[in-house]
Amino acid sequence: MLLSEDIDAFIKSINGINYWGGSGAIWDVVLMDVSVNYTFKMQIVRLITLMQKTKIDNGKVKSIKKFLLSS
């Protein structure tokens, strides 16, 4: 989507259920290696922060970010 410069499709996708939905969404993944899992969570937090800065968040990400930082 970004490679094709379809910004609207990218925003729709990144705000979608695959990222921020319930069970099985990308933020709900738990990796077996504790260190890798922490790094993954922090990258999701970084993504959320960037989404918030660019105002493309879907409203759910604030609570997900808070959850990830507290877990």
Phi and psi in radians as a Rosetta constraint file:
Dihedral C 1 N 2 CA 2 C 2 CIRCULARHARMONIC -1.215 0.35
Dihedral N 2 CA 2 C 2 N 3 CIRCULARHARMONIC -0.642 0.35
Dihedral C 2 N 3 CA 3 C 3 CIRCULARHARMONIC -1.117 0.35
Dihedral N 3 CA 3 C 3 N 4 CIRCULARHARMONIC -0.549 0.35
Dihedral C 3 N 4 CA 4 C 4 CIRCULARHARMONIC -1.545 0.35
Dihedral N 4 CA 4 C 4 N 5 CIRCULARHARMONIC 0.021 0.35
Dihedral C 4 N 5 CA 5 C 5 CIRCULARHARMONIC 1.092 0.35
Dihedral N 5 CA 5 C 5 N 6 CIRCULARHARMONIC 0.482 0.35
Dihedral C 5 N 6 CA 6 C 6 CIRCULARHARMONIC -1.604 0.35
Dihedral N 6 CA 6 C 6 N 7 CIRCULARHARMONIC 1.424 0.35
Dihedral C 6 N 7 CA 7 C 7 CIRCULARHARMONIC -1.092 0.35
Dihedral N 7 CA 7 C 7 N 8 CIRCULARHARMONIC -0.700 0.35
Dihedral C 7 N 8 CA 8 C 8 CIRCULARHARMONIC -1.081 0.35
Dihedral N 8 CA 8 C 8 N 9 CIRCULARHARMONIC -0.726 0.35
Dihedral C 8 N 9 CA 9 C 9 CIRCULARHARMONIC -1.151 0.35
Dihedral N 9 CA 9 C 9 N 10 CIRCULARHARMONIC -0.676 0.35
Dihedral C 9 N 10 CA 10 C 10 CIRCULARHARMONIC -1.097 0.35
Dihedral N 10 CA 10 C 10 N 11 CIRCULARHARMONIC -0.832 0.35
Dihedral C 10 N 11 CA 11 C 11 CIRCULARHARMONIC -1.082 0.35
Dihedral N 11 CA 11 C 11 N 12 CIRCULARHARMONIC -0.739 0.35
Dihedral C 11 N 12 CA 12 C 12 CIRCULARHARMONIC -1.085 0.35
Dihedral N 12 CA 12 C 12 N 13 CIRCULARHARMONIC -0.752 0.35
Dihedral C 12 N 13 CA 13 C 13 CIRCULARHARMONIC -1.164 0.35
Dihedral N 13 CA 13 C 13 N 14 CIRCULARHARMONIC -0.819 0.35
Dihedral C 13 N 14 CA 14 C 14 CIRCULARHARMONIC -1.222 0.35
Dihedral N 14 CA 14 C 14 N 15 CIRCULARHARMONIC -0.321 0.35
Dihedral C 14 N 15 CA 15 C 15 CIRCULARHARMONIC -1.670 0.35
Dihedral N 15 CA 15 C 15 N 16 CIRCULARHARMONIC 0.105 0.35
Dihedral C 15 N 16 CA 16 C 16 CIRCULARHARMONIC -1.481 0.35
Dihedral N 16 CA 16 C 16 N 17 CIRCULARHARMONIC 3.104 0.35
Dihedral C 16 N 17 CA 17 C 17 CIRCULARHARMONIC -1.137 0.35
Dihedral N 17 CA 17 C 17 N 18 CIRCULARHARMONIC -0.503 0.35
Dihedral C 17 N 18 CA 18 C 18 CIRCULARHARMONIC -1.107 0.35
Dihedral N 18 CA 18 C 18 N 19 CIRCULARHARMONIC -0.511 0.35
Dihedral C 18 N 19 CA 19 C 19 CIRCULARHARMONIC -1.600 0.35
Dihedral N 19 CA 19 C 19 N 20 CIRCULARHARMONIC -0.835 0.35
Dihedral C 19 N 20 CA 20 C 20 CIRCULARHARMONIC -2.072 0.35
Dihedral N 20 CA 20 C 20 N 21 CIRCULARHARMONIC 0.119 0.35
Dihedral C 20 N 21 CA 21 C 21 CIRCULARHARMONIC -1.237 0.35
Dihedral N 21 CA 21 C 21 N 22 CIRCULARHARMONIC -2.878 0.35
Dihedral C 21 N 22 CA 22 C 22 CIRCULARHARMONIC -1.408 0.35
Dihedral N 22 CA 22 C 22 N 23 CIRCULARHARMONIC -2.383 0.35
Dihedral C 22 N 23 CA 23 C 23 CIRCULARHARMONIC -0.935 0.35
Dihedral N 23 CA 23 C 23 N 24 CIRCULARHARMONIC 2.277 0.35
Dihedral C 23 N 24 CA 24 C 24 CIRCULARHARMONIC 1.650 0.35
Dihedral N 24 CA 24 C 24 N 25 CIRCULARHARMONIC -0.148 0.35
Dihedral C 24 N 25 CA 25 C 25 CIRCULARHARMONIC -1.220 0.35
Dihedral N 25 CA 25 C 25 N 26 CIRCULARHARMONIC 2.786 0.35
Dihedral C 25 N 26 CA 26 C 26 CIRCULARHARMONIC -1.009 0.35
Dihedral N 26 CA 26 C 26 N 27 CIRCULARHARMONIC -0.637 0.35
Dihedral C 26 N 27 CA 27 C 27 CIRCULARHARMONIC -1.273 0.35
Dihedral N 27 CA 27 C 27 N 28 CIRCULARHARMONIC -0.270 0.35
Dihedral C 27 N 28 CA 28 C 28 CIRCULARHARMONIC -1.609 0.35
Dihedral N 28 CA 28 C 28 N 29 CIRCULARHARMONIC 0.037 0.35
Dihedral C 28 N 29 CA 29 C 29 CIRCULARHARMONIC -1.246 0.35
Dihedral N 29 CA 29 C 29 N 30 CIRCULARHARMONIC 2.403 0.35
Dihedral C 29 N 30 CA 30 C 30 CIRCULARHARMONIC -2.140 0.35
Dihedral N 30 CA 30 C 30 N 31 CIRCULARHARMONIC 2.116 0.35
Dihedral C 30 N 31 CA 31 C 31 CIRCULARHARMONIC -1.661 0.35
Dihedral N 31 CA 31 C 31 N 32 CIRCULARHARMONIC 2.556 0.35
Dihedral C 31 N 32 CA 32 C 32 CIRCULARHARMONIC -1.158 0.35
Dihedral N 32 CA 32 C 32 N 33 CIRCULARHARMONIC -0.682 0.35
Dihedral C 32 N 33 CA 33 C 33 CIRCULARHARMONIC -1.337 0.35
Dihedral N 33 CA 33 C 33 N 34 CIRCULARHARMONIC 2.067 0.35
Dihedral C 33 N 34 CA 34 C 34 CIRCULARHARMONIC -1.017 0.35
Dihedral N 34 CA 34 C 34 N 35 CIRCULARHARMONIC -0.756 0.35
Dihedral C 34 N 35 CA 35 C 35 CIRCULARHARMONIC -1.137 0.35
Dihedral N 35 CA 35 C 35 N 36 CIRCULARHARMONIC -0.787 0.35
Dihedral C 35 N 36 CA 36 C 36 CIRCULARHARMONIC -1.148 0.35
Dihedral N 36 CA 36 C 36 N 37 CIRCULARHARMONIC -0.682 0.35
Dihedral C 36 N 37 CA 37 C 37 CIRCULARHARMONIC -1.086 0.35
Dihedral N 37 CA 37 C 37 N 38 CIRCULARHARMONIC -0.764 0.35
Dihedral C 37 N 38 CA 38 C 38 CIRCULARHARMONIC -1.076 0.35
Dihedral N 38 CA 38 C 38 N 39 CIRCULARHARMONIC -0.816 0.35
Dihedral C 38 N 39 CA 39 C 39 CIRCULARHARMONIC -1.039 0.35
Dihedral N 39 CA 39 C 39 N 40 CIRCULARHARMONIC -0.743 0.35
Dihedral C 39 N 40 CA 40 C 40 CIRCULARHARMONIC -1.062 0.35
Dihedral N 40 CA 40 C 40 N 41 CIRCULARHARMONIC -0.832 0.35
Dihedral C 40 N 41 CA 41 C 41 CIRCULARHARMONIC -1.034 0.35
Dihedral N 41 CA 41 C 41 N 42 CIRCULARHARMONIC -0.735 0.35
Dihedral C 41 N 42 CA 42 C 42 CIRCULARHARMONIC -1.189 0.35
Dihedral N 42 CA 42 C 42 N 43 CIRCULARHARMONIC -0.535 0.35
Dihedral C 42 N 43 CA 43 C 43 CIRCULARHARMONIC -1.223 0.35
Dihedral N 43 CA 43 C 43 N 44 CIRCULARHARMONIC -0.622 0.35
Dihedral C 43 N 44 CA 44 C 44 CIRCULARHARMONIC -1.140 0.35
Dihedral N 44 CA 44 C 44 N 45 CIRCULARHARMONIC -0.733 0.35
Dihedral C 44 N 45 CA 45 C 45 CIRCULARHARMONIC -1.059 0.35
Dihedral N 45 CA 45 C 45 N 46 CIRCULARHARMONIC -0.723 0.35
Dihedral C 45 N 46 CA 46 C 46 CIRCULARHARMONIC -1.094 0.35
Dihedral N 46 CA 46 C 46 N 47 CIRCULARHARMONIC -0.750 0.35
Dihedral C 46 N 47 CA 47 C 47 CIRCULARHARMONIC -1.043 0.35
Dihedral N 47 CA 47 C 47 N 48 CIRCULARHARMONIC -0.799 0.35
Dihedral C 47 N 48 CA 48 C 48 CIRCULARHARMONIC -1.061 0.35
Dihedral N 48 CA 48 C 48 N 49 CIRCULARHARMONIC -0.764 0.35
Dihedral C 48 N 49 CA 49 C 49 CIRCULARHARMONIC -1.037 0.35
Dihedral N 49 CA 49 C 49 N 50 CIRCULARHARMONIC -0.763 0.35
Dihedral C 49 N 50 CA 50 C 50 CIRCULARHARMONIC -1.126 0.35
Dihedral N 50 CA 50 C 50 N 51 CIRCULARHARMONIC -0.693 0.35
Dihedral C 50 N 51 CA 51 C 51 CIRCULARHARMONIC -1.090 0.35
Dihedral N 51 CA 51 C 51 N 52 CIRCULARHARMONIC -0.718 0.35
Dihedral C 51 N 52 CA 52 C 52 CIRCULARHARMONIC -1.160 0.35
Dihedral N 52 CA 52 C 52 N 53 CIRCULARHARMONIC -0.714 0.35
Dihedral C 52 N 53 CA 53 C 53 CIRCULARHARMONIC -1.118 0.35
Dihedral N 53 CA 53 C 53 N 54 CIRCULARHARMONIC -0.615 0.35
Dihedral C 53 N 54 CA 54 C 54 CIRCULARHARMONIC -1.636 0.35
Dihedral N 54 CA 54 C 54 N 55 CIRCULARHARMONIC 0.026 0.35
Dihedral C 54 N 55 CA 55 C 55 CIRCULARHARMONIC 1.077 0.35
Dihedral N 55 CA 55 C 55 N 56 CIRCULARHARMONIC 0.661 0.35
Dihedral C 55 N 56 CA 56 C 56 CIRCULARHARMONIC -1.992 0.35
Dihedral N 56 CA 56 C 56 N 57 CIRCULARHARMONIC 0.322 0.35
Dihedral C 56 N 57 CA 57 C 57 CIRCULARHARMONIC -1.377 0.35
Dihedral N 57 CA 57 C 57 N 58 CIRCULARHARMONIC 2.774 0.35
Dihedral C 57 N 58 CA 58 C 58 CIRCULARHARMONIC -1.724 0.35
Dihedral N 58 CA 58 C 58 N 59 CIRCULARHARMONIC 0.131 0.35
Dihedral C 58 N 59 CA 59 C 59 CIRCULARHARMONIC 1.640 0.35
Dihedral N 59 CA 59 C 59 N 60 CIRCULARHARMONIC -0.476 0.35
Dihedral C 59 N 60 CA 60 C 60 CIRCULARHARMONIC -1.441 0.35
Dihedral N 60 CA 60 C 60 N 61 CIRCULARHARMONIC -0.428 0.35
Dihedral C 60 N 61 CA 61 C 61 CIRCULARHARMONIC -1.154 0.35
Dihedral N 61 CA 61 C 61 N 62 CIRCULARHARMONIC -0.486 0.35
Dihedral C 61 N 62 CA 62 C 62 CIRCULARHARMONIC -1.064 0.35
Dihedral N 62 CA 62 C 62 N 63 CIRCULARHARMONIC -0.809 0.35
Dihedral C 62 N 63 CA 63 C 63 CIRCULARHARMONIC -1.238 0.35
Dihedral N 63 CA 63 C 63 N 64 CIRCULARHARMONIC -0.590 0.35
Dihedral C 63 N 64 CA 64 C 64 CIRCULARHARMONIC -1.173 0.35
Dihedral N 64 CA 64 C 64 N 65 CIRCULARHARMONIC -0.721 0.35
Dihedral C 64 N 65 CA 65 C 65 CIRCULARHARMONIC -1.058 0.35
Dihedral N 65 CA 65 C 65 N 66 CIRCULARHARMONIC -0.796 0.35
Dihedral C 65 N 66 CA 66 C 66 CIRCULARHARMONIC -1.056 0.35
Dihedral N 66 CA 66 C 66 N 67 CIRCULARHARMONIC -0.766 0.35
Dihedral C 66 N 67 CA 67 C 67 CIRCULARHARMONIC -1.069 0.35
Dihedral N 67 CA 67 C 67 N 68 CIRCULARHARMONIC -0.825 0.35
Dihedral C 67 N 68 CA 68 C 68 CIRCULARHARMONIC -1.117 0.35
Dihedral N 68 CA 68 C 68 N 69 CIRCULARHARMONIC -0.651 0.35
Dihedral C 68 N 69 CA 69 C 69 CIRCULARHARMONIC -1.257 0.35
Dihedral N 69 CA 69 C 69 N 70 CIRCULARHARMONIC -0.430 0.35
Dihedral C 69 N 70 CA 70 C 70 CIRCULARHARMONIC -1.594 0.35
Dihedral N 70 CA 70 C 70 N 71 CIRCULARHARMONIC -0.199 0.35
